[in-house]
Amino acid sequence: MKTLKSLALVSVMGAGLISGAAQAADELTLQLKWVTQGQFAGYYVAKDKGFYEEEDLDVTIKPGGPDIAPPQVIAGGGADVIIDWMPSALASREKGVPLVNIAQPFKKSGMMLTCRKDTGISSPEDFKGKTLGVWFFGNEYPFLSWMSQLGIPTDGSDGGVTVLKQGFNVDPILQKQADCISTMTYNEYWQVIDAGIPADELVVFKYEDQGVATLEDGLYVLDESLNDPAMVDKLARFVRASMKGWAYAAENPEEAAEIVLENDATGAQTEKHQVRMVGEIVKLVDGSDGKLDMSAYDRTVKSLLAGGSDPVITKEPEGATSTAVTDKL
């Protein structure tokens, strides 16, 4: 009898352990492209509102920063999924980091070149001889591609432009160190205005309007992740919950901004700026279902290849996108 009772007890305990294991949510780590802000509202909302939990996921969101390169993070095993701009991702892939786009929440580009009107710049032709602020760390690729297509050298030579390696602030235009600076529709442009330069004293060139827009804020994994059916299933649940988060943020921008602020450990963000940012960001998501528009992908690749003697990528990418995840949505 004792033996039977012991076996029964072991059986019950084993069943309990199995049940507990089944209830443990699947862990997944997301590396953001930049610091905690409204640019990533959909992911923070999905976590806060329990959308990831509903998909049996335990998602860790890692903020980025000026010294964090998402492709390096995922290559080193520090994340399962990263957010990156396609120019950076494709350049990284060509250099040996096998990144694959599995979903594309952002349908439009928010990148702009913002110039002081008093510099005399009214069209791209007027860039010649000017100093332009450009972000690096992978963010320079769309700019370099654009200048190459315009036939404008970026080495400071006659008929070219002088490139100022821009920090992640708007000081160069405020202090007149640069005639134009890189801005995003949802962030730095408003920082310039908040700093005292009104919109009517600025000239803005949106990459979308110039026909050189490249895809931003896509979701990328390493090739090997797509070889594991369980991982593909986990990623599909992640994308589905994330897009639900984006839809909620679009409907509730002020609440979404509050959720972002609650997750900002630095305390550097303000409510006014984050509410405005979420409002601008959802215009770029624009009701996306997360699926990559291949015509936008082709446009991005074409733009990156059109770099003359110094293209962002040197050949047509192979295997850089996959519908394995979004096919499951």
N, C-alpha and C positions, 0 to 999 in steps of 0.2 A: 504493500500500500504506500509506504514511504517513497519508494522508487517512482510509483505512478504519480504521486502528488508532486514530486520534484520535477518529473518530466512535464507535468501539466503547468507548473509554475514557470519553468524555462520556456515552454511554448507560449504562454501568455506574455512573458517579458519580451520574447522575440517578436511577437506580433506587435507589441507596443512600440518596439524600436523601429520596425518596418513602417508602421503607421506614422511615426514621428519623422522618419526620413522622407516619406512621401509628402508630408506637409511642409517640409523645408523648401522655401522659395528658391528658384534658380538665381544665382548671383550673376550680375553683369556690371562691368565698369565702363562708364562713358567718360571720355576725355574731351572737354570743351576746347574750342579754339582760342577763347579769350576768357577774361575774368567773368565772374558772376554778374550778369546783367540781362536786360530784357531781350537781348539777342537770342537767348536760350530759354525764354519763358516757357515754351511748350514742354520742355523736359522737366523743369522744376514744377510746373503745374501737374504734369502726369504723376510725378512722385507724391506731391502734396495731396492731390485729390484721390489717391489710391488706385489710379489707373494701372500702374505697374503691378501693384499688389493683386489686382483683379486678374492679371495675366500670369499670376504665380511667379513674379519676378521681384528680386531684391536688387534694385539698381543703385549703384554708387556713382554720383556725379562729381567729377574732379575738375575744378576750375583751371583755366589756363592762365597765361600771363606773358609778359614780354620775353621771358627766357625759356618758355616752354614751347617746343615744336611737337605738335600731336603725332606726326609720322614717326618721330624718334621714340615717343612714349610707347606707341603700340608695337614698334619693332623691338623694343626692350621688354615687352611683356607687361607694361604698366596699365594697359587698357584692353578691353575687348572690342570697343567701337570708338572711333574718333569723329569729331566734326572738323572738316577742313574745306578749304576752297579747292575747286577742281584743278586750277593751274598748279597749285602746290602739290596736290595728290598725284597728278599725272607726272609732274617733274620728279617727285619722289619715287614713283613706280619705275621710271626710266633709269633712275640711279640705283635701283636694286631693292627698294622696299615695296613688296608686292601688294599694294593697296587696291582694293576693289570697291567701287561705289555700289552700295546695296539699296540706297534710297536717297531721294532728293526732295526734302521738305521745302526748300526755297526754290520758287519758280523764277524769280527775278533777281537781278543784281542791285545792290544798294550803293555801289561804289561810284564816287564822283571825284572830279577835280574842282576845287572851289578856289576862285581867284578874286583878288581885289579889283573892282572896276577901274580904280584910278591908275592901274598899271597899263591901261590901254588894250587889254586883252578882250576881244569880243568873239574870236573864233580860234580853232586849233592852229591856224596858220600863224597866229600872233604869239604862239609859244616860243618861237625861235628867239634865242638870245635871252630868254627868261630863266629864272631859277624856280624849279618845281620841287615841292616836297613829296617824297615817295616813301612809303613804308617798305621795309625789307622783311626778312624772315619768311620768304615765300609769298608775301603779298605784293612784291614788285612785278611779278610776271604779267599780269594784265596790262600794267602801265607800259612795260618794255615792249610788249606785243603791239600796243596801240601806237607808240612812237615809231616803231619799225614800219608799220603800215602807212604812217604819215610821211615816212622818209626823213624823219628828224633824228639826227644823232643825239645820243644821251651822254656824250663825253665832254660836253662843255666847249666843243669846237665851234668855229664860225658856222652860223646857220643851224646850230644845234641848241640843246638846252643843258643847263647845269642841274644835275640831280642833287638835291639835298636829302641826305638820309634822315628821314623824319622820325622823330620819336613819337610815342603814342599820345601826343597832345597836339594842340593847335597853336602853340607859341610862335612858330616861324611866320605865320601870317599876321599875327597880332604885333609882332616885333619887326615886321617888314624884312625878315631874313629871307623870305621866299615870296614870289609873286602869286603862287598858287600852292595849295596843299591838298593832300589826299584826305577825303572825308567820306563818311558813310551817311546815307540819307537819314539814318536813325540815331546817329551819335555825334560825330565831330562837327557836322554842319551846324547843329544846334548849339554846340559849345562856342562856336565862332559868334553866333548871334547873341548868346547869353553874355559873351565877353564884351559886347558893345558895338559890334559891326552889324548894322541892320541889313536885311536881305536885299534892299535896293542898292546897296553899295557892293554887292557881290555878283559875280558871274559864275554860273555853275554849268559844268559839263558832265552829264550823266553818261556813264559807259554804255548803258542801255540805248540811249539816244544816238550815240556815236557808232553803234553797230559793232562794238568790240566787247560787249558784256560777256563775261564768263561766269559759269555757275559757282555759286557760293554755298557754304554751310550744308554740304552733303554729308551723308553718313557712310563711313568707310571701315572696312575690316581687312584683315590679311587673307590672302588666297586660301590658306589652310582651313580657315573657319568654315568655308563653304563646302569642304569635303566631309564635314561631320553633320549628318542629318539632324541630330539632337541640337546642335548649335544653330543650324538654320532655322529650326522650329523656335528656338529661344529668341533669335534675332527678329523673326516675324512677329512674335508677341511683343517684343520691345518696340518695333516700328509702329505696330497697330496702336499701342498705348500712347506712344509719343505723338502720333497724329491726332489722337483724341485730345491730348493735352493742348496741341496747337489750336484745334477747333474751339476748345473751351477758352483759351486765351483770346481768340478773336472776338468771341462773344462777351468776354468779361475782362477787358484790358486793364482796368484799374485793380481788380482783384488779382490778376496775374502779376501786375507790377508789385503788389504787396507781398505776394509769395516770393518773388525774386528778392525783394529787400530782406525778407526774413532769412534768406539763405546766404546773404552777403555778409560774410564774416569780417570783412574789412571795415564795414560801416562807411565806405567812401561814396556810396550811391545815394542820390536824393529821390524822393518820391516824384517830384515834378518831372525830372529827367527820365525816370524809368517808365512812368505812365506814357510819356510822349514816345519813348523808344518802342514800347510794346505796340503802340498804335501804328508806328511806321513799319515795324517788323512784320506785322500780320499782313500788310500790303504786299510784302515780298513772298510770303508763304501763299497768299492769295487762294485759300481754299484747297491747297494741294492735298492729294491723296497719298503722297510719299513716293509715287512712281516717277522714275526719271524720264523726262521728255527727250527722246533720242535726237530730235532736231536741235534742241538746245545743246545737247552733248556734242553733236557734229559741229555746231557753230563754235563752241568752245575750243574743240580740237583744231579746227581750221584757223582760228585766231592765234592759237599758241604755236602752230607750225609756221605761221607767216612772220617769222622773226628775222628774215634776211640772213645775215652771217651769224646771228646769235639768237636762234629760235629758243623758245622755252623748252620745247621737246623737239627731237630731231626726226622722229618717225611716228607714223600712225600707231597709237597704242593698241595692244591686243589683250583681251581679257580684263580690261580696266573697269568694266561694268558687269553687273549680273542681276537678273530678275528672279533669282532663286528665292530671295526673301519676299519681295513684293508680290510674287505669284501666289503666295500663301495668305495674303491679306484678304 
